[in-house]
Amino acid sequence: MRHQWVDLPAKVRDLIAERCGVINGVTVPNAGEVAEFAAALDTATGRLFVKASKLDSPNLWMARKEAQTAPVVKGIGADLLWQGETDGWLVTAFEYVPGRHADLSPGSSDLPLIAGTLAGLSDRLTPAPALRTLSLAQRWAGSALWSEIAAAGGLTSWQAEHVDQLRALESQVSDAVAGNTLAHTDMTGPNILVDGARVRVIDWSWPAPAAAWVDTASMIPRLIAAGHTAAQAQRWAMTVPYYAAAEPVEVAALAAVVAARWRLRAIRDGGAWIALSEAAEAWVADLLPVSASRGSLPREQRR
């Protein structure tokens, strides 16, 4: 549950005021759900963005990871200003990044800017900077989500018809996503801020070394959910050179796992995850004919 400023312990508010000066205004965003508290603060020393998490929170590692990642994505993400602990809370202050959430709808002028940003990110973050984090291949090793969904009776009619193909693709995902580019792995509209012609990518809580095309591919179901057809979203992704060079069967393996993860979220949480799950299904359905013609994945790791 997201806390408001007045909900924070007095010592936490005092720590922030000591570091930043008098707090003149607090704006809590309507996006994000990991930190117990997150807000833009207008202070005596300027505007900044502060997140606070309880030290016993199961998501605390994400707060620490975002702070650890900030120096290696300086100028791309939000710069880390300071971090401190008090009264059982971890407080992290970031540069305030101006801009609005990216518009992913068909015809949006943001789309070419985002494509250019993704290509530039892969250029800059290859080879992956030294960072203590699991690779995406390690994170997804041994994935067997389609079997879990099937056992729970959660397959849609299309998924039930193609579950053997989905399982086969899922079994190849670690080889598919292996690579030496630091990927964001949570590319959503709210995590992409557009300010004129400049694009910034925030919330680096899930970084992982991966193939250079992974972040571009993971945006395809987001575009489908925003109103694109699978073919339209694919054409956009092909404007990013790293994605255009990816093997279709590798992309299909990633899509199969994303579709499984989002199907589980739709079953468990409902809400917006239902539409996202449907978008991911449309994506993997579009890829299945191509992946079937390409056979198994090669073993070598790609950039």
RODREN-877341 format. One record per residue (C-alpha): residue number from 0; residue in one letter; x, y negated, z. Coordinates in Angstrom, 2 decimals, padded with zeros to 5 digits, m for minus. Each point is the difference from the previous one (the first is absolute). Example, Ala and Ser with C-alpha at 12.3 -4.5 7.8 and 13.67 -1.06 7.14 Angstrom:
REM residues 2
<atom seq="0" type="A" u="012.30" v="004.50" w="007.80"/>
<atom seq="1" type="S" u="001.37" v="m003.44" w="m000.66"/>
//
This chain:
REM residues 303
<atom seq="0" type="M" u="000.00" v="000.00" w="000.00"/>
<atom seq="1" type="R" u="001.37" v="m003.43" w="m000.99"/>
<atom seq="2" type="H" u="000.51" v="m002.32" w="002.98"/>
<atom seq="3" type="Q" u="m000.63" v="m003.73" w="000.05"/>
<atom seq="4" type="W" u="002.50" v="m002.51" w="001.45"/>
<atom seq="5" type="V" u="m001.90" v="m000.24" w="003.30"/>
<atom seq="6" type="D" u="000.10" v="003.79" w="000.34"/>
<atom seq="7" type="L" u="003.79" v="000.08" w="000.22"/>
<atom seq="8" type="P" u="001.57" v="000.22" w="003.46"/>
<atom seq="9" type="A" u="001.13" v="m003.38" w="001.33"/>
<atom seq="10" type="K" u="003.65" v="001.08" w="m000.05"/>
<atom seq="11" type="V" u="m000.24" v="000.82" w="m003.71"/>
<atom seq="12" type="R" u="m001.51" v="m003.39" w="m000.78"/>
<atom seq="13" type="D" u="002.63" v="m001.66" w="002.17"/>
<atom seq="14" type="L" u="002.82" v="001.80" w="m001.85"/>
<atom seq="15" type="I" u="m001.31" v="m001.22" w="m003.34"/>
<atom seq="16" type="A" u="m000.39" v="m003.55" w="001.29"/>
<atom seq="17" type="E" u="003.51" v="000.05" w="001.47"/>
<atom seq="18" type="R" u="001.47" v="001.02" w="m003.36"/>
<atom seq="19" type="C" u="m002.22" v="m002.16" w="m002.23"/>
<atom seq="20" type="G" u="m001.29" v="m002.91" w="002.04"/>
<atom seq="21" type="V" u="m003.57" v="m001.06" w="000.60"/>
<atom seq="22" type="I" u="m002.59" v="002.09" w="m001.89"/>
<atom seq="23" type="N" u="m002.31" v="m002.40" w="m001.85"/>
<atom seq="24" type="G" u="m002.03" v="002.51" w="m002.01"/>
<atom seq="25" type="V" u="m000.53" v="003.74" w="m000.52"/>
<atom seq="26" type="T" u="m001.33" v="001.60" w="m003.18"/>
<atom seq="27" type="V" u="m000.70" v="003.74" w="000.13"/>
<atom seq="28" type="P" u="m000.09" v="001.57" w="m003.49"/>
<atom seq="29" type="N" u="m002.79" v="002.31" w="m001.11"/>
<atom seq="30" type="A" u="002.48" v="002.49" w="m001.50"/>
<atom seq="31" type="G" u="002.31" v="002.48" w="001.72"/>
<atom seq="32" type="E" u="m000.73" v="002.47" w="002.75"/>
<atom seq="33" type="V" u="003.27" v="001.27" w="001.44"/>
<atom seq="34" type="A" u="001.13" v="m002.60" w="002.55"/>
<atom seq="35" type="E" u="m002.25" v="m000.68" w="002.97"/>
<atom seq="36" type="F" u="000.54" v="m003.72" w="m000.58"/>
<atom seq="37" type="A" u="000.93" v="m001.80" w="m003.20"/>
<atom seq="38" type="A" u="m000.50" v="m003.67" w="m000.78"/>
<atom seq="39" type="A" u="001.38" v="m003.09" w="m001.65"/>
<atom seq="40" type="L" u="000.95" v="m002.47" w="002.71"/>
<atom seq="41" type="D" u="000.29" v="m003.74" w="m000.40"/>
<atom seq="42" type="T" u="002.66" v="m001.01" w="002.51"/>
<atom seq="43" type="A" u="002.10" v="m002.97" w="000.99"/>
<atom seq="44" type="T" u="002.81" v="001.38" w="m002.17"/>
<atom seq="45" type="G" u="m002.12" v="000.84" w="m003.04"/>
<atom seq="46" type="R" u="m002.18" v="002.80" w="m001.28"/>
<atom seq="47" type="L" u="001.01" v="003.65" w="000.46"/>
<atom seq="48" type="F" u="m001.59" v="003.43" w="000.04"/>
<atom seq="49" type="V" u="000.06" v="002.06" w="003.19"/>
<atom seq="50" type="K" u="m000.81" v="003.65" w="000.59"/>
<atom seq="51" type="A" u="m000.24" v="001.67" w="003.39"/>
<atom seq="52" type="S" u="m000.32" v="003.68" w="000.84"/>
<atom seq="53" type="K" u="m000.22" v="001.86" w="003.28"/>
<atom seq="54" type="L" u="003.12" v="001.99" w="000.81"/>
<atom seq="55" type="D" u="m002.11" v="003.13" w="000.45"/>
<atom seq="56" type="S" u="m001.78" v="m000.45" w="m003.34"/>
<atom seq="57" type="P" u="000.31" v="002.98" w="m002.39"/>
<atom seq="58" type="N" u="000.69" v="m002.55" w="m002.75"/>
<atom seq="59" type="L" u="002.87" v="m001.72" w="001.81"/>
<atom seq="60" type="W" u="002.54" v="001.63" w="m002.29"/>
<atom seq="61" type="M" u="m001.57" v="m001.87" w="m002.92"/>
<atom seq="62" type="A" u="000.54" v="m003.34" w="001.72"/>
<atom seq="63" type="R" u="003.64" v="000.88" w="000.64"/>
<atom seq="64" type="K" u="000.45" v="001.27" w="m003.56"/>
<atom seq="65" type="E" u="m001.38" v="m003.21" w="m001.49"/>
<atom seq="66" type="A" u="002.45" v="m002.05" w="002.04"/>
<atom seq="67" type="Q" u="002.91" v="002.28" w="m000.98"/>
<atom seq="68" type="T" u="m000.92" v="m000.27" w="m003.67"/>
<atom seq="69" type="A" u="m000.41" v="m003.78" w="m000.09"/>
<atom seq="70" type="P" u="003.71" v="m000.82" w="m000.54"/>
<atom seq="71" type="V" u="000.29" v="002.30" w="m003.04"/>
<atom seq="72" type="V" u="m003.07" v="m001.52" w="m001.67"/>
<atom seq="73" type="K" u="000.85" v="m003.61" w="000.89"/>
<atom seq="74" type="G" u="m001.67" v="m002.35" w="m002.44"/>
<atom seq="75" type="I" u="m002.36" v="002.75" w="m001.17"/>
<atom seq="76" type="G" u="m001.81" v="000.67" w="003.26"/>
<atom seq="77" type="A" u="m000.44" v="m002.26" w="003.02"/>
<atom seq="78" type="D" u="003.28" v="m000.94" w="001.68"/>
<atom seq="79" type="L" u="000.40" v="001.23" w="003.59"/>
<atom seq="80" type="L" u="000.32" v="m002.88" w="002.46"/>
<atom seq="81" type="W" u="000.25" v="001.78" w="003.34"/>
<atom seq="82" type="Q" u="m001.21" v="002.97" w="002.02"/>
<atom seq="83" type="G" u="m000.51" v="000.43" w="003.73"/>
<atom seq="84" type="E" u="m001.67" v="002.17" w="002.64"/>
<atom seq="85" type="T" u="m001.98" v="m000.96" w="003.06"/>
<atom seq="86" type="D" u="m002.71" v="001.48" w="002.21"/>
<atom seq="87" type="G" u="m000.21" v="003.21" w="m002.02"/>
<atom seq="88" type="W" u="m000.25" v="m001.70" w="m003.39"/>
<atom seq="89" type="L" u="002.33" v="m000.37" w="m003.00"/>
<atom seq="90" type="V" u="m000.30" v="m003.40" w="m001.68"/>
<atom seq="91" type="T" u="001.36" v="m000.64" w="m003.49"/>
<atom seq="92" type="A" u="000.06" v="m003.41" w="m001.67"/>
<atom seq="93" type="F" u="000.31" v="m000.39" w="m003.76"/>
<atom seq="94" type="E" u="000.25" v="m002.85" w="m002.42"/>
<atom seq="95" type="Y" u="m003.46" v="m001.12" w="m001.10"/>
<atom seq="96" type="V" u="m000.40" v="000.98" w="m003.66"/>
<atom seq="97" type="P" u="m002.41" v="m002.30" w="m001.85"/>
<atom seq="98" type="G" u="m002.32" v="001.34" w="m002.65"/>
<atom seq="99" type="R" u="m003.20" v="001.90" w="m000.59"/>
<atom seq="100" type="H" u="m000.61" v="003.72" w="m000.29"/>
<atom seq="101" type="A" u="000.62" v="001.28" w="m003.51"/>
<atom seq="102" type="D" u="m002.98" v="000.29" w="m002.32"/>
<atom seq="103" type="L" u="000.11" v="003.48" w="m001.55"/>
<atom seq="104" type="S" u="m003.19" v="m000.31" w="m002.06"/>
<atom seq="105" type="P" u="m000.01" v="000.40" w="m003.81"/>
<atom seq="106" type="G" u="001.31" v="m003.09" w="m001.78"/>
<atom seq="107" type="S" u="001.67" v="m001.41" w="003.13"/>
<atom seq="108" type="S" u="002.95" v="m002.27" w="m000.74"/>
<atom seq="109" type="D" u="001.71" v="001.55" w="003.04"/>
<atom seq="110" type="L" u="000.53" v="003.34" w="m001.75"/>
<atom seq="111" type="P" u="002.96" v="m000.96" w="m002.23"/>
<atom seq="112" type="L" u="001.61" v="m001.78" w="002.96"/>
<atom seq="113" type="I" u="m000.36" v="003.13" w="002.12"/>
<atom seq="114" type="A" u="001.44" v="002.18" w="m002.77"/>
<atom seq="115" type="G" u="003.05" v="m002.26" w="m000.23"/>
<atom seq="116" type="T" u="000.38" v="000.06" w="003.78"/>
<atom seq="117" type="L" u="m000.10" v="003.81" w="000.10"/>
<atom seq="118" type="A" u="002.70" v="000.24" w="m002.66"/>
<atom seq="119" type="G" u="002.13" v="m002.52" w="001.87"/>
<atom seq="120" type="L" u="m000.47" v="001.85" w="003.30"/>
<atom seq="121" type="S" u="001.22" v="003.25" w="m001.52"/>
<atom seq="122" type="D" u="003.02" v="m001.78" w="m001.47"/>
<atom seq="123" type="R" u="000.90" v="m001.64" w="003.30"/>
<atom seq="124" type="L" u="m000.69" v="002.97" w="002.27"/>
<atom seq="125" type="T" u="001.93" v="002.60" w="m002.01"/>
<atom seq="126" type="P" u="002.06" v="001.56" w="001.42"/>
<atom seq="127" type="A" u="m002.14" v="000.03" w="003.12"/>
<atom seq="128" type="P" u="001.57" v="m002.14" w="002.75"/>
<atom seq="129" type="A" u="001.16" v="001.88" w="003.09"/>
<atom seq="130" type="L" u="m003.01" v="000.36" w="002.25"/>
<atom seq="131" type="R" u="m000.92" v="002.68" w="002.53"/>
<atom seq="132" type="T" u="m003.16" v="001.37" w="m001.56"/>
<atom seq="133" type="L" u="m001.24" v="003.20" w="m001.59"/>
<atom seq="134" type="S" u="m000.08" v="000.14" w="m003.76"/>
<atom seq="135" type="L" u="m003.41" v="000.37" w="m001.62"/>
<atom seq="136" type="A" u="001.03" v="003.49" w="m001.12"/>
<atom seq="137" type="Q" u="000.66" v="000.92" w="003.66"/>
<atom seq="138" type="R" u="m003.18" v="m001.69" w="001.17"/>
<atom seq="139" type="W" u="m002.12" v="002.07" w="m002.36"/>
<atom seq="140" type="A" u="001.97" v="003.25" w="000.10"/>
<atom seq="141" type="G" u="m002.25" v="003.02" w="000.45"/>
<atom seq="142" type="S" u="m003.15" v="m001.98" w="m000.72"/>
<atom seq="143" type="A" u="m003.03" v="002.31" w="m000.16"/>
<atom seq="144" type="L" u="m002.87" v="m002.44" w="000.29"/>
<atom seq="145" type="W" u="m002.15" v="001.48" w="m002.75"/>
<atom seq="146" type="S" u="m000.10" v="003.31" w="001.83"/>
<atom seq="147" type="E" u="m001.03" v="m001.86" w="003.18"/>
<atom seq="148" type="I" u="m002.76" v="m001.85" w="m001.82"/>
<atom seq="149" type="A" u="m001.25" v="003.19" w="m001.66"/>
<atom seq="150" type="A" u="m000.03" v="001.89" w="003.30"/>
<atom seq="151" type="A" u="m002.10" v="m002.77" w="001.52"/>
<atom seq="152" type="G" u="m002.48" v="000.07" w="m002.88"/>
<atom seq="153" type="G" u="000.90" v="m003.57" w="m000.95"/>
<atom seq="154" type="L" u="000.65" v="000.37" w="m003.72"/>
<atom seq="155" type="T" u="m002.06" v="m001.96" w="m002.50"/>
<atom seq="156" type="S" u="m001.39" v="002.02" w="m002.89"/>
<atom seq="157" type="W" u="002.80" v="m001.19" w="m002.30"/>
<atom seq="158" type="Q" u="002.65" v="000.79" w="002.61"/>
<atom seq="159" type="A" u="m001.42" v="003.47" w="000.58"/>
<atom seq="160" type="E" u="000.20" v="000.69" w="m003.74"/>
<atom seq="161" type="H" u="003.65" v="m001.12" w="m000.19"/>
<atom seq="162" type="V" u="001.29" v="000.88" w="003.47"/>
<atom seq="163" type="D" u="002.56" v="002.54" w="m001.27"/>
<atom seq="164" type="Q" u="001.57" v="m002.63" w="m002.26"/>
<atom seq="165" type="L" u="m000.05" v="m002.54" w="002.82"/>
<atom seq="166" type="R" u="001.71" v="002.45" w="002.36"/>
<atom seq="167" type="A" u="002.66" v="000.75" w="m002.61"/>
<atom seq="168" type="L" u="000.75" v="m003.68" w="m000.53"/>
<atom seq="169" type="E" u="000.07" v="m000.65" w="003.74"/>
<atom seq="170" type="S" u="002.58" v="002.76" w="000.46"/>
<atom seq="171" type="Q" u="002.34" v="m001.88" w="m002.34"/>
<atom seq="172" type="V" u="m000.32" v="m003.44" w="001.57"/>
<atom seq="173" type="S" u="003.31" v="m000.05" w="001.89"/>
<atom seq="174" type="D" u="001.95" v="000.53" w="m003.21"/>
<atom seq="175" type="A" u="m002.26" v="m002.47" w="m001.81"/>
<atom seq="176" type="V" u="000.53" v="m002.98" w="002.28"/>
<atom seq="177" type="A" u="003.67" v="000.56" w="000.87"/>
<atom seq="178" type="G" u="002.21" v="m002.96" w="m000.83"/>
<atom seq="179" type="N" u="002.31" v="m002.72" w="001.28"/>
<atom seq="180" type="T" u="m002.16" v="m003.12" w="m000.07"/>
<atom seq="181" type="L" u="m001.40" v="m001.46" w="003.22"/>
<atom seq="182" type="A" u="m003.76" v="000.09" w="m000.55"/>
<atom seq="183" type="H" u="m002.61" v="m001.92" w="001.97"/>
<atom seq="184" type="T" u="m002.50" v="002.95" w="m000.21"/>
<atom seq="185" type="D" u="m003.02" v="m002.10" w="001.04"/>
<atom seq="186" type="M" u="m000.61" v="m002.32" w="m002.95"/>
<atom seq="187" type="T" u="m003.45" v="m001.48" w="000.49"/>
<atom seq="188" type="G" u="m001.54" v="m003.34" w="m000.95"/>
<atom seq="189" type="P" u="000.27" v="m001.37" w="003.57"/>
<atom seq="190" type="N" u="003.69" v="000.94" w="000.14"/>
<atom seq="191" type="I" u="000.73" v="m002.00" w="m003.17"/>
<atom seq="192" type="L" u="m000.14" v="m003.77" w="000.41"/>
<atom seq="193" type="V" u="m000.13" v="m002.30" w="m003.00"/>
<atom seq="194" type="D" u="000.99" v="m003.66" w="000.27"/>
<atom seq="195" type="G" u="m000.04" v="m001.60" w="m003.44"/>
<atom seq="196" type="A" u="002.41" v="002.05" w="m002.10"/>
<atom seq="197" type="R" u="001.75" v="001.53" w="003.01"/>
<atom seq="198" type="V" u="m000.89" v="003.42" w="001.37"/>
<atom seq="199" type="R" u="001.06" v="001.26" w="003.43"/>
<atom seq="200" type="V" u="m000.52" v="003.50" w="001.39"/>
<atom seq="201" type="I" u="m000.60" v="000.18" w="003.75"/>
<atom seq="202" type="D" u="m000.54" v="002.68" w="002.68"/>
<atom seq="203" type="W" u="003.01" v="002.25" w="m000.62"/>
<atom seq="204" type="S" u="m001.07" v="002.46" w="002.68"/>
<atom seq="205" type="W" u="000.22" v="003.17" w="m002.14"/>
<atom seq="206" type="P" u="003.21" v="m000.40" w="m002.07"/>
<atom seq="207" type="A" u="001.51" v="003.13" w="m001.49"/>
<atom seq="208" type="P" u="002.63" v="000.90" w="m002.59"/>
<atom seq="209" type="A" u="m001.89" v="001.30" w="m003.02"/>
<atom seq="210" type="A" u="m000.14" v="m000.04" w="m003.79"/>
<atom seq="211" type="A" u="000.05" v="m003.51" w="m001.45"/>
<atom seq="212" type="W" u="m003.48" v="000.39" w="m001.52"/>
<atom seq="213" type="V" u="m001.81" v="001.02" w="003.19"/>
<atom seq="214" type="D" u="m001.28" v="m003.42" w="001.10"/>
<atom seq="215" type="T" u="m001.30" v="m000.79" w="m003.48"/>
<atom seq="216" type="A" u="m001.77" v="003.36" w="m000.22"/>
<atom seq="217" type="S" u="m001.58" v="m000.41" w="003.41"/>
<atom seq="218" type="M" u="m001.69" v="m003.19" w="m001.17"/>
<atom seq="219" type="I" u="m001.91" v="001.77" w="m002.78"/>
<atom seq="220" type="P" u="m002.83" v="001.30" w="002.22"/>
<atom seq="221" type="R" u="m000.18" v="m003.43" w="001.64"/>
<atom seq="222" type="L" u="m000.58" v="m001.52" w="m003.44"/>
<atom seq="223" type="I" u="m002.63" v="002.64" w="m000.79"/>
<atom seq="224" type="A" u="m001.77" v="m000.83" w="003.28"/>
<atom seq="225" type="A" u="000.14" v="m003.68" w="m001.03"/>
<atom seq="226" type="G" u="m001.89" v="000.70" w="m003.23"/>
<atom seq="227" type="H" u="002.53" v="001.28" w="m002.55"/>
<atom seq="228" type="T" u="m000.48" v="003.23" w="m001.89"/>
<atom seq="229" type="A" u="002.73" v="002.57" w="000.49"/>
<atom seq="230" type="A" u="001.24" v="m000.75" w="m003.54"/>
<atom seq="231" type="Q" u="000.14" v="m003.74" w="000.69"/>
<atom seq="232" type="A" u="001.91" v="000.51" w="003.24"/>
<atom seq="233" type="Q" u="002.41" v="002.34" w="m001.76"/>
<atom seq="234" type="R" u="000.66" v="m002.58" w="m002.75"/>
<atom seq="235" type="W" u="000.82" v="m002.58" w="002.66"/>
<atom seq="236" type="A" u="002.38" v="002.37" w="001.78"/>
<atom seq="237" type="M" u="001.78" v="000.74" w="m003.28"/>
<atom seq="238" type="T" u="001.13" v="m003.64" w="m000.15"/>
<atom seq="239" type="V" u="002.38" v="000.81" w="002.89"/>
<atom seq="240" type="P" u="003.05" v="001.67" w="m001.61"/>
<atom seq="241" type="Y" u="000.67" v="002.41" w="002.87"/>
<atom seq="242" type="Y" u="m003.54" v="001.33" w="m000.14"/>
<atom seq="243" type="A" u="000.08" v="000.25" w="m003.80"/>
<atom seq="244" type="A" u="003.08" v="002.24" w="000.32"/>
<atom seq="245" type="A" u="m001.56" v="002.34" w="002.57"/>
<atom seq="246" type="E" u="m001.01" v="003.53" w="m000.94"/>
<atom seq="247" type="P" u="m003.82" v="000.30" w="m000.11"/>
<atom seq="248" type="V" u="000.10" v="003.20" w="002.04"/>
<atom seq="249" type="E" u="001.93" v="m001.82" w="002.74"/>
<atom seq="250" type="V" u="m002.59" v="m002.75" w="000.10"/>
<atom seq="251" type="A" u="m002.76" v="002.63" w="000.07"/>
<atom seq="252" type="A" u="001.60" v="001.65" w="003.04"/>
<atom seq="253" type="L" u="000.01" v="m003.33" w="001.83"/>
<atom seq="254" type="A" u="m003.58" v="m000.64" w="m001.08"/>
<atom seq="255" type="A" u="m001.10" v="003.40" w="001.29"/>
<atom seq="256" type="V" u="001.39" v="m000.74" w="003.46"/>
<atom seq="257" type="V" u="m001.43" v="m003.53" w="000.12"/>
<atom seq="258" type="A" u="m003.40" v="001.37" w="m001.04"/>
<atom seq="259" type="A" u="000.19" v="002.62" w="002.75"/>
<atom seq="260" type="R" u="001.03" v="m002.48" w="002.68"/>
<atom seq="261" type="W" u="m002.74" v="m002.42" w="m000.97"/>
<atom seq="262" type="R" u="m002.59" v="002.79" w="m000.19"/>
<atom seq="263" type="L" u="000.84" v="000.93" w="003.58"/>
<atom seq="264" type="R" u="m000.35" v="m003.63" w="001.07"/>
<atom seq="265" type="A" u="m003.36" v="m000.22" w="m001.78"/>
<atom seq="266" type="I" u="m001.21" v="003.12" w="001.81"/>
<atom seq="267" type="R" u="001.25" v="m001.17" w="003.40"/>
<atom seq="268" type="D" u="m000.60" v="m003.76" w="m000.14"/>
<atom seq="269" type="G" u="m002.43" v="m000.67" w="m002.85"/>
<atom seq="270" type="G" u="m000.43" v="m003.68" w="m000.83"/>
<atom seq="271" type="A" u="002.36" v="m001.48" w="m002.57"/>
<atom seq="272" type="W" u="001.89" v="003.30" w="m000.18"/>
<atom seq="273" type="I" u="m002.88" v="001.57" w="m001.95"/>
<atom seq="274" type="A" u="000.49" v="m002.37" w="m002.94"/>
<atom seq="275" type="L" u="003.78" v="000.33" w="000.23"/>
<atom seq="276" type="S" u="m000.29" v="003.79" w="000.01"/>
<atom seq="277" type="E" u="m002.18" v="m000.14" w="m003.11"/>
<atom seq="278" type="A" u="002.56" v="m002.27" w="m001.69"/>
<atom seq="279" type="A" u="002.84" v="002.41" w="000.84"/>
<atom seq="280" type="E" u="m002.04" v="002.90" w="m001.37"/>
<atom seq="281" type="A" u="m000.56" v="m001.91" w="m003.25"/>
<atom seq="282" type="W" u="003.76" v="m000.61" w="m000.21"/>
<atom seq="283" type="V" u="001.07" v="003.60" w="000.48"/>
<atom seq="284" type="A" u="m002.77" v="001.20" w="m002.32"/>
<atom seq="285" type="D" u="001.41" v="m002.25" w="m002.71"/>
<atom seq="286" type="L" u="003.48" v="001.46" w="000.54"/>
<atom seq="287" type="L" u="m000.82" v="003.70" w="000.19"/>
<atom seq="288" type="P" u="m000.13" v="000.71" w="m003.76"/>
<atom seq="289" type="V" u="003.43" v="m001.61" w="m000.55"/>
<atom seq="290" type="S" u="001.61" v="001.63" w="003.02"/>
<atom seq="291" type="A" u="m001.30" v="003.42" w="m001.02"/>
<atom seq="292" type="S" u="001.75" v="m000.29" w="m003.35"/>
<atom seq="293" type="R" u="003.34" v="m000.92" w="001.60"/>
<atom seq="294" type="G" u="000.39" v="002.99" w="002.34"/>
<atom seq="295" type="S" u="002.04" v="m000.04" w="003.21"/>
<atom seq="296" type="L" u="002.19" v="m002.80" w="001.23"/>
<atom seq="297" type="P" u="003.72" v="m000.20" w="m000.68"/>
<atom seq="298" type="R" u="002.12" v="000.38" w="003.10"/>
<atom seq="299" type="E" u="002.32" v="m002.97" w="m000.43"/>
<atom seq="300" type="Q" u="m000.72" v="m003.16" w="001.94"/>
<atom seq="301" type="R" u="m000.88" v="m003.09" w="m001.95"/>
<atom seq="302" type="R" u="000.75" v="m003.60" w="000.80"/>
//
